[in-house]
Amino acid sequence: MKSDEEDKIAATIRAARAQTRGYADSFSWPIDRDLEELGVLQSLATALDTEGSLFFSDLTLRGRSNDPPDCEALSLQGQRIAFEVTELVNPETIRAHQAGNTYEFAEWPSEKFHARLAELLIRKDARYPDLKGAPYHGGYIVVIFTDEPLLSRTAVETLLKTWKPLTVSYIHKAYLLLSYDPNIQRYPHFTLPLSN
């Protein structure tokens, strides 16, 4: 005989399965976008800590009613940092997978890759005046994450060689975080050059 708790767990699993998109969803928490964003930032923190370049602590989730920003943390100097998280994914390919074409992967030629990164960064830069809880003297950080199958660590390294620093008004740092790479035993990440 199943308990109420088991019924709740089973219902949660069914809800998550119903919302999964079946493509590029390594970071996905389909029933809780807040936990997905926090998980992305925790993965970045682990990767930065592994290489000795972690610059924040006390990462906290702000929640839907308190964003933007998605999360905040403290710098090593004790200043508050605002984090916004967004995803690089091809929505057409998600729709194709949901329609049953599981063999289709998004192609990312240089122009498309650069244009999409720039679009995401510009959108987040424009969101800065709406940040709740300001000021954030520790900075405004944007983290773009992706699990696109054709955006491997080596592919991204090559694509970023031709990336020209994007001019932004408010973003202090921007990172691109890839899904876990067993070859290096961590989440590959790249700092995206910006100019102010």
One Martini backbone bead per residue (centre of mass of N, CA, C, O) as a GRO file, in nm:
protein
  196
    1MET     BB    1   0.094   0.039   0.025
    2LYS     BB    2   0.063   0.366  -0.045
    3SER     BB    3   0.165   0.667   0.030
    4ASP     BB    4   0.133   1.000   0.015
    5GLU     BB    5   0.432   1.050  -0.047
    6GLU     BB    6   0.450   0.859  -0.292
    7ASP     BB    7   0.234   1.006  -0.457
    8LYS     BB    8   0.385   1.277  -0.474
    9ILE     BB    9   0.637   1.173  -0.615
   10ALA     BB   10   0.498   1.053  -0.863
   11ALA     BB   11   0.368   1.321  -0.954
   12THR     BB   12   0.632   1.474  -0.993
   13ILE     BB   13   0.754   1.287  -1.207
   14ARG     BB   14   0.525   1.317  -1.413
   15ALA     BB   15   0.549   1.624  -1.446
   16ALA     BB   16   0.841   1.627  -1.545
   17ARG     BB   17   0.801   1.447  -1.796
   18ALA     BB   18   0.584   1.634  -1.932
   19GLN     BB   19   0.808   1.888  -1.943
   20THR     BB   20   1.001   1.765  -2.109
   21ARG     BB   21   1.199   1.815  -2.415
   22GLY     BB   22   1.451   1.613  -2.508
   23TYR     BB   23   1.662   1.868  -2.523
   24ALA     BB   24   1.913   2.015  -2.386
   25ASP     BB   25   1.862   1.901  -2.046
   26SER     BB   26   2.088   1.882  -1.818
   27PHE     BB   27   1.984   2.146  -1.635
   28SER     BB   28   1.700   2.051  -1.595
   29TRP     BB   29   1.394   2.177  -1.409
   30PRO     BB   30   1.078   2.162  -1.510
   31ILE     BB   31   0.927   2.235  -1.214
   32ASP     BB   32   1.197   2.439  -1.143
   33ARG     BB   33   1.355   2.717  -1.243
   34ASP     BB   34   1.504   2.810  -0.991
   35LEU     BB   35   1.676   2.549  -0.952
   36GLU     BB   36   1.815   2.569  -1.221
   37GLU     BB   37   1.966   2.837  -1.172
   38LEU     BB   38   2.114   2.746  -0.918
   39GLY     BB   39   2.259   2.501  -1.048
   40VAL     BB   40   2.425   2.660  -1.248
   41LEU     BB   41   2.581   2.831  -1.032
   42GLN     BB   42   2.699   2.588  -0.880
   43SER     BB   43   2.860   2.479  -1.120
   44LEU     BB   44   3.034   2.727  -1.157
   45ALA     BB   45   3.154   2.736  -0.872
   46THR     BB   46   3.296   2.463  -0.889
   47ALA     BB   47   3.476   2.532  -1.132
   48LEU     BB   48   3.616   2.780  -1.007
   49ASP     BB   49   3.727   2.638  -0.754
   50THR     BB   50   3.908   2.427  -0.897
   51GLU     BB   51   4.087   2.687  -1.023
   52GLY     BB   52   4.091   2.932  -0.805
   53SER     BB   53   3.832   3.160  -0.906
   54LEU     BB   54   3.650   3.216  -0.679
   55PHE     BB   55   3.432   3.526  -0.609
   56PHE     BB   56   3.205   3.377  -0.428
   57SER     BB   57   2.931   3.368  -0.186
   58ASP     BB   58   2.629   3.306  -0.066
   59LEU     BB   59   2.426   3.168  -0.248
   60THR     BB   60   2.104   3.298  -0.362
   61LEU     BB   61   1.768   3.271  -0.402
   62ARG     BB   62   1.497   3.484  -0.500
   63GLY     BB   63   1.274   3.430  -0.690
   64ARG     BB   64   1.008   3.515  -0.880
   65SER     BB   65   0.906   3.770  -0.700
   66ASN     BB   66   1.240   3.878  -0.684
   67ASP     BB   67   1.274   3.930  -0.985
   68PRO     BB   68   1.527   4.079  -1.058
   69PRO     BB   69   1.741   3.871  -0.975
   70ASP     BB   70   1.789   3.537  -0.950
   71CYS     BB   71   2.061   3.593  -0.789
   72GLU     BB   72   2.280   3.605  -0.500
   73ALA     BB   73   2.590   3.739  -0.360
   74LEU     BB   74   2.923   3.740  -0.231
   75SER     BB   75   3.197   3.883  -0.217
   76LEU     BB   76   3.513   3.875  -0.081
   77GLN     BB   77   3.432   4.184   0.027
   78GLY     BB   78   3.100   4.177   0.086
   79GLN     BB   79   2.957   4.223  -0.182
   80ARG     BB   80   2.692   4.247  -0.376
   81ILE     BB   81   2.566   4.010  -0.621
   82ALA     BB   82   2.432   3.985  -0.945
   83PHE     BB   83   2.232   3.721  -1.102
   84GLU     BB   84   2.197   3.607  -1.437
   85VAL     BB   85   2.005   3.358  -1.616
   86THR     BB   86   2.064   3.182  -1.932
   87GLU     BB   87   1.977   3.026  -2.248
   88LEU     BB   88   2.137   2.825  -2.499
   89VAL     BB   89   1.896   2.755  -2.752
   90ASN     BB   90   1.710   2.572  -2.995
   91PRO     BB   91   1.371   2.587  -3.045
   92GLU     BB   92   1.334   2.420  -3.307
   93THR     BB   93   1.463   2.158  -3.197
   94ILE     BB   94   1.268   2.109  -2.972
   95ARG     BB   95   1.018   2.080  -3.153
   96ALA     BB   96   1.128   1.839  -3.314
   97HIS     BB   97   1.154   1.646  -3.071
   98GLN     BB   98   0.852   1.664  -2.984
   99ALA     BB   99   0.773   1.542  -3.283
  100GLY     BB  100   1.015   1.292  -3.310
  101ASN     BB  101   1.300   1.429  -3.403
  102THR     BB  102   1.586   1.285  -3.255
  103TYR     BB  103   1.821   1.357  -3.495
  104GLU     BB  104   1.818   1.657  -3.436
  105PHE     BB  105   2.062   1.917  -3.462
  106ALA     BB  106   2.200   2.202  -3.390
  107GLU     BB  107   2.348   2.446  -3.565
  108TRP     BB  108   2.674   2.650  -3.510
  109PRO     BB  109   2.760   2.889  -3.659
  110SER     BB  110   2.932   3.163  -3.596
  111GLU     BB  111   2.710   3.377  -3.650
  112LYS     BB  112   2.488   3.245  -3.478
  113PHE     BB  113   2.639   3.226  -3.211
  114HIS     BB  114   2.711   3.527  -3.177
  115ALA     BB  115   2.423   3.643  -3.204
  116ARG     BB  116   2.298   3.492  -2.962
  117LEU     BB  117   2.483   3.593  -2.743
  118ALA     BB  118   2.430   3.894  -2.788
  119GLU     BB  119   2.126   3.886  -2.738
  120LEU     BB  120   2.137   3.787  -2.444
  121LEU     BB  121   2.316   4.016  -2.331
  122ILE     BB  122   2.142   4.258  -2.412
  123ARG     BB  123   1.891   4.174  -2.256
  124LYS     BB  124   2.033   4.173  -1.973
  125ASP     BB  125   2.139   4.462  -1.976
  126ALA     BB  126   1.846   4.593  -1.992
  127ARG     BB  127   1.763   4.475  -1.694
  128TYR     BB  128   1.917   4.634  -1.475
  129PRO     BB  129   1.707   4.865  -1.385
  130ASP     BB  130   1.513   4.615  -1.256
  131LEU     BB  131   1.663   4.559  -1.011
  132LYS     BB  132   1.633   4.413  -0.713
  133GLY     BB  133   1.805   4.534  -0.429
  134ALA     BB  134   1.949   4.767  -0.484
  135PRO     BB  135   2.267   4.768  -0.469
  136TYR     BB  136   2.550   4.607  -0.667
  137HIS     BB  137   2.878   4.641  -0.591
  138GLY     BB  138   2.987   4.348  -0.702
  139GLY     BB  139   2.789   4.316  -0.945
  140TYR     BB  140   2.696   4.204  -1.285
  141ILE     BB  141   2.602   3.871  -1.369
  142VAL     BB  142   2.622   3.660  -1.659
  143VAL     BB  143   2.471   3.335  -1.729
  144ILE     BB  144   2.533   3.106  -1.984
  145PHE     BB  145   2.366   2.811  -2.082
  146THR     BB  146   2.455   2.475  -2.221
  147ASP     BB  147   2.342   2.152  -2.412
  148GLU     BB  148   2.441   2.150  -2.686
  149PRO     BB  149   2.572   1.895  -2.870
  150LEU     BB  150   2.758   2.093  -3.078
  151LEU     BB  151   2.872   2.241  -2.797
  152SER     BB  152   3.156   2.185  -2.734
  153ARG     BB  153   3.444   2.271  -2.600
  154THR     BB  154   3.603   2.282  -2.874
  155ALA     BB  155   3.393   2.440  -3.036
  156VAL     BB  156   3.386   2.691  -2.852
  157GLU     BB  157   3.681   2.766  -2.866
  158THR     BB  158   3.668   2.827  -3.171
  159LEU     BB  159   3.429   3.035  -3.173
  160LEU     BB  160   3.574   3.242  -2.965
  161LYS     BB  161   3.815   3.344  -3.144
  162THR     BB  162   3.591   3.550  -3.306
  163TRP     BB  163   3.514   3.710  -3.067
  164LYS     BB  164   3.382   4.020  -2.999
  165PRO     BB  165   3.360   4.253  -2.791
  166LEU     BB  166   3.091   4.350  -2.610
  167THR     BB  167   2.884   4.620  -2.573
  168VAL     BB  168   2.814   4.740  -2.246
  169SER     BB  169   2.671   4.894  -1.950
  170TYR     BB  170   2.645   4.668  -1.683
  171ILE     BB  171   2.812   4.430  -1.729
  172HIS     BB  172   3.091   4.276  -1.573
  173LYS     BB  173   3.018   3.964  -1.630
  174ALA     BB  174   3.058   3.672  -1.855
  175TYR     BB  175   2.923   3.341  -1.900
  176LEU     BB  176   2.991   3.013  -2.036
  177LEU     BB  177   2.806   2.711  -1.975
  178LEU     BB  178   2.862   2.376  -1.976
  179SER     BB  179   2.827   2.069  -1.970
  180TYR     BB  180   2.942   1.799  -1.853
  181ASP     BB  181   3.292   1.686  -1.864
  182PRO     BB  182   3.456   1.385  -1.830
  183ASN     BB  183   3.746   1.466  -1.933
  184ILE     BB  184   3.761   1.709  -1.692
  185GLN     BB  185   3.559   1.686  -1.447
  186ARG     BB  186   3.363   1.930  -1.552
  187TYR     BB  187   3.246   2.253  -1.611
  188PRO     BB  188   3.266   2.427  -1.873
  189HIS     BB  189   3.413   2.761  -1.908
  190PHE     BB  190   3.352   3.105  -2.026
  191THR     BB  191   3.475   3.412  -2.085
  192LEU     BB  192   3.312   3.699  -2.197
  193PRO     BB  193   3.402   3.951  -2.374
  194LEU     BB  194   3.392   4.294  -2.271
  195SER     BB  195   3.260   4.631  -2.314
  196ASN     BB  196   3.215   4.987  -2.181
   0.00000   0.00000   0.00000
